[in-house]
Amino acid sequence: MRAVCPGSFDPITHGHLDVITRAVALFGEVIVAVGRNSAKKYLFDTDERIELVGAAVADLPGVRVEVLSGLLVDFCRDRDAGYVVKGLRFASDFDFELQMAHINHSLTGLETVLLPASARWGTLSSTMVREVAGLGGDVSAFVPELVAERIEQKRNTANG
């Protein structure tokens, strides 16, 4: 079975990796679909996010990384993936993801599996990582080593 784990992954965190690892254990094959939205302001551009996610999942058999543009249901249909896997941290995540699951299922029959975040990473988000990093904090405990290095490089470049 093939599943898709979609997201912006800006940046990818240990919480994302936990969900991806658990998804591949359930489904055997997972496509990490890195979203591209020109209206959104990202820390890392699409190519950088693809590279960083690819490096983070390189040791996970059965996982590959692709760019997601357009509708998720079309992406899944084109790749013969019948499942979407999303991680949940809070009730607000559930409310949003349930709406998305219903619309996706209505469009094509795509099933969504909602995995609760592990206790260790349950409060972690990419937004929080970006905020802490933007204020000069150390985010190395929350992201893979290469991601922490790239964040530091961006911070050094921005500070001249």
C-alpha positions as CSV (number, residue, x, y, z in Angstrom):
1,M,0.0,0.0,0.0
2,R,1.1,3.5,-0.7
3,A,0.4,6.6,1.4
4,V,1.2,10.3,1.1
5,C,2.3,12.5,3.9
6,P,1.7,16.1,2.7
7,G,2.9,19.3,4.3
8,S,5.0,22.4,3.8
9,F,7.9,21.0,6.0
10,D,9.3,24.5,6.5
11,P,11.4,23.2,8.1
12,I,11.0,19.5,8.6
13,T,11.1,18.6,12.3
14,H,11.6,15.5,14.4
15,G,7.8,15.5,14.9
16,H,7.3,15.2,11.1
17,L,9.9,12.4,11.0
18,D,8.1,10.6,13.7
19,V,4.8,10.6,11.7
20,I,6.6,9.6,8.5
21,T,8.4,6.7,10.2
22,R,5.2,5.5,11.7
23,A,3.4,5.9,8.4
24,V,6.0,3.8,6.5
25,A,5.6,1.1,9.2
26,L,1.9,1.0,8.5
27,F,1.9,1.3,4.7
28,G,5.3,0.1,3.5
29,E,5.6,3.0,1.0
30,V,5.2,6.7,1.7
31,I,5.6,9.7,-0.5
32,V,6.4,12.8,1.4
33,A,4.7,15.5,-0.6
34,V,6.3,18.9,-0.1
35,G,3.7,21.6,-0.8
36,R,4.4,24.6,-3.0
37,N,2.2,27.7,-2.5
38,S,3.4,30.9,-4.1
39,A,1.2,33.0,-1.8
40,K,3.0,31.7,1.3
41,K,6.3,33.1,2.6
42,Y,8.6,30.3,3.4
43,L,11.9,30.2,5.3
44,F,13.2,27.7,2.8
45,D,12.3,27.7,-0.9
46,T,10.8,24.6,-2.5
47,D,14.1,23.2,-3.7
48,E,15.7,23.7,-0.3
49,R,12.8,22.0,1.4
50,I,12.9,19.1,-1.0
51,E,16.6,18.7,-0.3
52,L,16.3,18.9,3.4
53,V,13.3,16.5,3.6
54,G,15.2,14.2,1.3
55,A,18.2,14.2,3.5
56,A,16.1,13.7,6.6
57,V,14.4,10.6,5.2
58,A,17.3,9.2,3.2
59,D,17.7,6.3,5.7
60,L,14.0,5.3,5.7
61,P,13.4,2.5,3.2
62,G,10.1,2.9,1.3
63,V,10.1,6.7,1.5
64,R,10.5,9.2,-1.3
65,V,10.0,12.9,-1.6
66,E,8.2,14.9,-4.3
67,V,6.9,18.4,-4.9
68,L,3.1,18.8,-4.4
69,S,1.3,21.4,-6.4
70,G,-2.3,21.4,-7.2
71,L,-4.9,19.3,-5.4
72,L,-3.8,16.6,-3.1
73,V,-6.4,14.2,-4.4
74,D,-5.0,14.6,-8.0
75,F,-1.4,14.0,-6.7
76,C,-2.5,10.9,-4.9
77,R,-4.5,9.5,-7.8
78,D,-1.6,10.1,-10.2
79,R,0.7,8.1,-7.9
80,D,-1.8,5.4,-7.1
81,A,-1.8,6.3,-3.4
82,G,-5.1,5.6,-1.6
83,Y,-4.2,7.1,1.7
84,V,-3.1,10.4,3.2
85,V,-1.4,10.4,6.6
86,K,-1.5,13.4,8.8
87,G,-0.2,14.0,12.3
88,L,-2.4,15.5,15.0
89,R,-1.2,17.5,18.0
90,F,-4.2,19.3,19.3
91,A,-8.0,19.4,18.9
92,S,-7.7,22.3,16.5
93,D,-5.6,20.0,14.2
94,F,-8.3,17.4,14.3
95,D,-11.0,20.0,13.4
96,F,-9.1,21.2,10.4
97,E,-7.9,17.7,9.2
98,L,-11.3,16.2,9.6
99,Q,-12.7,18.8,7.2
100,M,-10.0,18.1,4.7
101,A,-10.5,14.4,5.1
102,H,-14.2,14.7,4.3
103,I,-13.7,16.9,1.2
104,N,-10.9,14.7,-0.1
105,H,-13.0,11.6,0.4
106,S,-16.0,13.3,-1.3
107,L,-13.9,14.2,-4.3
108,T,-12.2,10.8,-5.0
109,G,-12.7,8.4,-2.1
110,L,-9.2,9.1,-0.7
111,E,-8.9,7.9,2.8
112,T,-7.1,9.9,5.5
113,V,-5.3,8.3,8.5
114,L,-4.8,10.7,11.4
115,L,-1.9,9.7,13.7
116,P,-1.6,11.4,17.1
117,A,1.7,13.0,17.6
118,S,4.0,11.2,20.0
119,A,4.2,12.6,23.5
120,R,7.7,13.8,22.9
121,W,6.9,15.9,19.9
122,G,3.2,16.7,20.6
123,T,3.7,20.5,21.0
124,L,6.3,21.0,18.3
125,S,5.5,22.9,15.1
126,S,7.5,24.3,12.2
127,T,6.1,27.7,13.0
128,M,7.5,27.5,16.5
129,V,10.9,26.4,15.2
130,R,10.9,29.4,12.7
131,E,10.0,31.8,15.5
132,V,12.6,30.5,17.9
133,A,15.3,30.5,15.2
134,G,14.3,34.0,14.1
135,L,14.9,35.3,17.6
136,G,18.3,33.7,17.7
137,G,17.4,30.6,19.7
138,D,18.9,27.2,19.3
139,V,16.5,24.8,17.5
140,S,18.9,21.9,17.1
141,A,16.9,19.7,19.5
142,F,13.8,19.9,17.3
143,V,15.2,19.4,13.7
144,P,17.7,17.2,12.0
145,E,21.3,18.3,12.1
146,L,21.4,19.5,8.5
147,V,18.3,21.6,9.0
148,A,19.7,23.2,12.1
149,E,22.9,24.0,10.1
150,R,20.9,25.6,7.2
151,I,18.8,27.6,9.6
152,E,22.0,28.9,11.2
153,Q,23.4,29.7,7.7
154,K,20.3,31.7,6.8
155,R,20.5,33.6,10.1
156,N,24.1,34.4,9.6
157,T,23.4,35.6,6.0
158,A,20.5,37.8,7.2
159,N,22.7,39.3,9.9
160,G,25.4,40.1,7.4
